[in-house]
Amino acid sequence: MNFNADKYENYSIVKISDEKVDSSIAPELKSEFMTLSQDGV
């Protein structure tokens, strides 16, 4: 996993460690965004 997601009470911060988002990280990143969206953050 080349990114970190810090979850706070009212918001989340996603930090990507790679220079660019490509097909190797995109599915994991999309999955994390969907999880955050479902959690209401």
C-alpha positions in Angstrom: 0.0 0.0 0.0 1.5 3.3 -1.1 -0.8 5.6 0.8 -1.9 6.4 4.3 -5.4 7.3 5.5 -5.6 9.2 8.8 -9.2 9.1 10.1 -10.4 11.9 12.4 -13.8 12.5 13.9 -15.2 14.7 11.1 -12.7 14.2 8.3 -10.0 12.1 6.8 -6.6 12.9 5.2 -5.3 10.6 2.5 -1.6 10.9 1.8 -0.2 9.3 -1.3 3.5 8.3 -1.1 4.1 7.8 -4.8 4.7 10.5 -7.4 1.7 9.6 -9.5 -1.4 7.4 -9.2 -1.3 4.6 -11.7 -3.0 1.2 -12.2 -0.9 -0.4 -9.4 -2.3 1.8 -6.6 -5.7 3.0 -8.1 -7.8 -0.1 -7.1 -6.6 0.1 -3.4 -7.1 3.9 -3.3 -10.6 3.6 -4.8 -11.5 1.0 -2.2 -10.3 3.2 0.6 -12.3 6.1 -0.8 -15.4 3.9 -0.9 -14.9 2.8 2.6 -14.5 6.3 3.8 -17.6 7.4 2.0 -19.7 4.6 3.5 -18.4 5.5 6.9 -19.7 9.0 6.4 -16.3 10.7 6.7 
